[in-house]
Amino acid sequence: MNGLSTVLIFVGLFFLGGLISFAKQGKPKGTLALLGFAAVFALAAGLLRVDW
């Protein structure tokens, strides 16, 4: 696991936490969708870069 994959995974988890927080606050659906896409893509990129 290199540094970039670690950063991408943490960024994805950060976006996921923001998504959960914004959903509890009742923010607009567009904002939730944007955070959801960002979280999924950051986590996917981080996991694909991991050296198994």
Buried (B, 14 or more C-beta within 10 A) or exposed (E): EEEEBEEBBEBBBBBBEBBEEBBEEEBEEEBBEBBBEBBBBBBEBBEEBEEE
